[in-house]
């Protein structure tokens, strides 16, 4: 259930049939891993295993303020 919710949170934001997965930004997964490593390190290996098959990339431009 938690895995499904996490994957839904990195979708395009639409509901119903318009909902589609997106290519997650590398930094989102790294930041989440840092939080897990800090607050519940015993869960880190499981998190990394569950997100290991996600397609990621450099999808966010930090200089784009629109």
C-alpha positions in Angstrom: 0.0 0.0 0.0 2.8 2.5 0.9 4.7 1.6 -2.3 1.6 2.3 -4.4 1.0 5.7 -2.6 4.6 6.7 -3.2 4.5 5.8 -6.8 1.2 7.7 -7.2 2.8 10.8 -5.6 5.4 10.9 -8.4 2.8 10.8 -11.2 1.6 13.7 -13.4 -1.0 14.8 -10.8 -4.0 14.0 -12.9 -6.8 11.8 -11.6 -8.6 8.9 -13.2 -7.7 7.8 -16.7 -5.4 10.8 -17.2 -3.0 9.7 -14.4 0.3 8.6 -15.8 3.7 7.8 -14.3 6.5 10.3 -14.9 10.2 10.1 -15.0 11.1 11.0 -11.4 13.9 13.4 -10.8 17.0 11.9 -9.2 17.1 14.5 -6.5 13.6 13.5 -5.2 14.7 9.9 -4.6 18.0 11.0 -3.1 16.3 13.4 -0.7 13.8 10.8 0.3 16.6 8.3 0.9 18.4 10.8 3.1 15.3 11.4 5.2 14.8 7.6 5.6 18.4 7.1 6.5 18.1 9.8 9.1 14.8 9.0 10.7 14.3 5.2 10.1 17.6 3.7 8.8 16.3 0.2 9.2 13.9 0.9 6.3 16.5 2.3 3.9 17.4 -1.0 2.2 13.7 -1.7 1.5 13.1 1.8 0.1 16.1 1.5 -2.2 14.9 -1.9 -3.4 11.4 -0.6 -4.1 12.5 2.5 -6.1 15.4 0.7 -7.9 13.3 0.0 -10.9 11.9 3.5 -11.4 13.0 5.4 -14.4 14.8 8.6 -13.2 16.6 11.5 -14.7 17.6 15.1 -14.3 14.1 16.4 -14.9 13.9 19.5 -12.8 15.7 22.8 -13.7 16.7 24.5 -10.4 16.9 27.8 -12.2 13.3 27.6 -13.7 11.2 29.7 -11.4 8.0 29.7 -13.4 
